[in-house]
Amino acid sequence: MNHTGSVGTVETQLFRFGSPDEPFVLECGATLPGVQLAYETYGKLSPQRDNAVLVFHALTGSQHAAGHNPRLADNPLWTEECHLGWWEQFIGPGKAIDTDHLFVICVNYLGSCYGTTGPHSINPETGKPYGSAFPEITIGDIVRSQIPLLDHLGIDILLAATGGSMGGMMAMDLALRTPSRVRLVIPIAAAAGVSELTKLHNFEQMFALIEDPNFNGGDYYDQPERPWLGLVLARMISHKTFVHLGVLRERALGEIVQPSDVVRGYRLRHRTESYMLHHGKKFATRFDTNSYIRILGAWQSFDLARAHGGGDLAAAFRRSAEAAHRYLVFTISSDVCFYPEEQVVIVDALKADGIEHQYYTINSDKGHDSFLIEPSLYSPLLRHALKEEVRLIRGEV
């Protein structure tokens, strides 16, 4: 089949594992008596079970990577913005991740708010949402929580693991945490750790969230007012790192100034201000404050070298060398969220360990969001790498 199209209308599926007797143990030492994962799949698993691609979403993404999903179990955060898959331009028949030939899985992160166990979930010990009682999580916890789903689906070895931004961090962690479970690793605009600038941006967001007057220490689910303002401010802090400032300026020219141009006594003077406020408000309708805090915390503690190499990144990647992984690493020339030099660090470690890899710089003026909105720049490279991996494992090369 050579047509290019959508996977159509899809539904989120649920998978549960763990119990009070066999809880999921987090890296912080806390336990969850059971975990529910919300996930979607596209395409068909081959008889050999060798064509599965695990896609990790970005910070505030969801399991809905492709197709159209208009409903999520009456979840009020599943707004119209969520209905179209966030990687719709990349996943589907004839697309870069071709569902005519590949079986694609995307899972909502542990701690998130789109069906997977998180702070909003009911704590079986109290019968109320976890709220502030939901423990801290790590990238490792999120990655480990998805392994039981792979087992449930009968997938011993993934053809590939990929993701952009935070999703790329997850893909690398999976490869080093469980080397035998994946062949091709594709981090896109990601990093092996957290830069000083990113630490500050994340802390600013965290501060905005916890200082919201309605936050109530994280126990706000039974309150009449959600901690909405903190989410608006946190999104404005982060959004300027996702979009190149030149593009932001162009987009703002077309934005309608807010119906009220006064914010607590301040009159908006620029359409750029209006653009940021608009996106902050839109985000606040579709995400949960506690989930944002927990996932930001996981990002803040991420250190691939420390987790898998005793502080030495090359030592960490030796696990990939031993497993004969192949890597396809993407950087974005105008990225100010994960700067290009952060991918150079990854590539230098791959070179040091003699790991087979390809490294491409995507020349784009769109900034970090390029990996979401410019499929033509990535698709030929992604398609070729995935096809070659299939040919390799089936002995066709």
Secondary structure by P-SEA (a helix, b strand, c coil): ccbbbbccbbbbbbbbbbcccccccccccccccbbbbbbcccccccccccbbbbbbbccccccccccccccccccccccccccccccccccccccccccccbbbbbbcccccccccccccccccccccccccccccccaaaaaaaaaaaaaaacccccccccccaaaaaaaaaaaaaccccccbbbbccccccccaaaaaaaaaaaaaaaacccccccccccccccccaaaaaaaaaaaaaaccaaaaaaaaaaccccccccccccccccaaaaaaaaaaaaaaacccaaaaaaaaaaaaacccccccccccccccaaaaaaabbbbbbbbbcccccccaaaaaaaaaaaaaacccbbbbbbbcccccccccccccccaaaaaaaaaaaaaaaaccc
